[in-house]
């Protein structure tokens, strides 16, 4: 993934998401075939962590996140269990 085509899907400073929340978003995207990276421009962990995807994947990533939010926590837990089962 080239730095030239990365877009911020979540801005840690604006959204106030923690590193663990950013990791969850990254895992969700990757489970749906979307590469994502985490970035933190400051050494202050409390500022938050950005989640970035390629410009090509940006719209699809937004859709995946919206669908996950609509499905709620139970669906997220089921998806996580399914992913863990596939990794065994």
C-alpha positions, 0 to 999 in steps of 0.5 A: 500500500503506497503512502501516496494513495492513502485516505483517512477513514477515521481521524483519531484526533476528531473521532477520539478513537483509542488504539484498541478501537482503531485495531477493531476497525482495522480487523473489520476492514481486513476481514472484508478484504480491505487493507488498512493501516494505523497511523499516529502522528503524535507520541501521545496515545490519548490523541487517538489513532487514525485508520487509513485505507487506499483511495480505491477502497475508501467507499467500500470501507465506509460501507462496511463500517456502516453495515457493521454499525447497523448490525450492532455488537452481536453481529460483530461478535459473531463475525469475530468468532467466524474469523477465528474459526477460519484461522484455526 
